[in-house]
Amino acid sequence: NFRGNGPKAGGSSAADSAAADAIEKQNDALIGTLQNKVDALKSITISINNEVNEQNKELDQMQTGMGTAGGLFDRTLKGVNTMFGSHGNQSILLMAGIVVTAFLLIWLLVRTRVA
């Protein structure tokens, strides 16, 4: 008989059974090791997925913030263009004076805090 656990022609049934048991134990150990590796990979992929979802949310928030800042900048630019268009050179000189004054004030504040 070559099927099942019956004796095989020319071989010892006890030796074959012991070898089969040893191979079965080896397979069980390897299956356990493989299952541990699969579980570790699953945990890592879940962590990666969570991190990607968090970063996508942050990117969406940044995009919304940039859109808001862009709209504010556009309105400011329109206001500056309107001011320059209606008052000409006076507006340019006033704006330059304000920028220079602000720069000097910041410079003085930084200089006094450092000293």
C-alpha positions in Angstrom: 0.0 0.0 0.0 1.4 3.4 -1.0 -1.6 5.4 0.4 -2.2 6.6 3.9 0.0 5.5 6.8 0.3 1.9 5.8 3.6 0.2 5.5 5.7 1.0 2.4 7.4 -1.6 0.3 11.1 -2.0 1.4 10.9 0.6 4.3 10.3 0.6 8.0 6.9 2.0 9.0 8.2 3.3 12.4 11.2 5.1 10.8 8.9 6.7 8.1 6.5 7.8 10.8 9.2 9.3 12.9 10.6 11.2 9.9 7.1 12.4 9.0 6.6 13.6 12.5 9.9 15.4 12.5 9.0 17.1 9.2 5.5 18.0 10.6 7.1 19.6 13.7 9.5 21.5 11.5 6.6 22.7 9.3 4.6 23.8 12.4 7.6 25.8 13.6 8.1 27.4 10.3 4.4 28.2 10.0 4.5 29.8 13.4 7.6 31.9 12.4 5.9 32.9 9.2 2.7 33.9 11.0 4.7 36.1 13.3 6.3 37.8 10.3 2.9 38.2 8.6 1.5 39.8 11.8 4.5 42.2 12.0 4.1 43.2 8.4 0.4 43.8 8.9 1.1 46.0 11.9 3.7 48.0 9.9 1.3 48.5 7.0 -1.5 49.6 9.3 0.9 52.1 10.9 2.0 53.4 7.5 -1.6 53.7 6.4 -2.4 55.7 9.6 0.6 58.0 9.0 -0.3 58.6 5.4 -3.9 59.5 6.4 -2.6 62.0 9.0 -0.3 63.6 6.5 -3.0 63.9 4.0 -5.2 65.7 6.5 -2.3 68.1 7.3 -1.8 68.7 3.6 -5.5 69.5 3.2 -5.3 71.9 6.1 -2.2 73.6 4.6 -3.9 73.9 1.2 -6.9 75.5 2.8 -4.6 77.9 4.7 -2.6 78.7 1.6 -5.9 79.4 -0.3 -7.0 81.8 2.4 -3.6 83.6 2.5 -3.7 83.8 -1.3 -7.1 85.4 -1.2 -5.9 87.9 1.4 -2.8 88.7 -0.7 -4.9 89.3 -3.8 -7.2 91.7 -1.9 -4.2 93.5 -0.5 -2.6 93.8 -3.9 -5.9 95.2 -5.4 -6.0 97.8 -2.6 -2.4 98.8 -3.2 -3.0 99.1 -7.0 -6.1 101.2 -6.3 -4.2 103.5 -4.0 -1.3 103.9 -6.4 -3.6 104.5 -9.3 -5.6 107.2 -7.6 -2.8 109.2 -5.9 0.2 108.5 -8.1 3.7 109.5 -6.9 2.5 110.6 -3.4 1.4 107.1 -2.6 4.7 105.6 -3.7 6.6 108.0 -1.5 4.3 107.4 1.4 4.6 103.6 1.1 8.4 103.9 0.8 8.5 106.0 4.0 6.4 103.6 5.9 8.6 100.6 4.8 11.8 102.5 5.8 10.3 103.6 9.1 9.2 100.0 9.9 12.6 98.7 9.0 14.4 101.2 11.2 12.0 100.5 14.2 12.6 96.7 13.9 16.3 97.2 13.6 16.4 99.4 16.7 14.3 96.9 18.7 16.6 94.0 17.7 19.7 96.1 18.4 18.5 97.1 21.9 17.5 93.6 22.9 20.8 92.1 21.7 22.9 94.7 23.7 
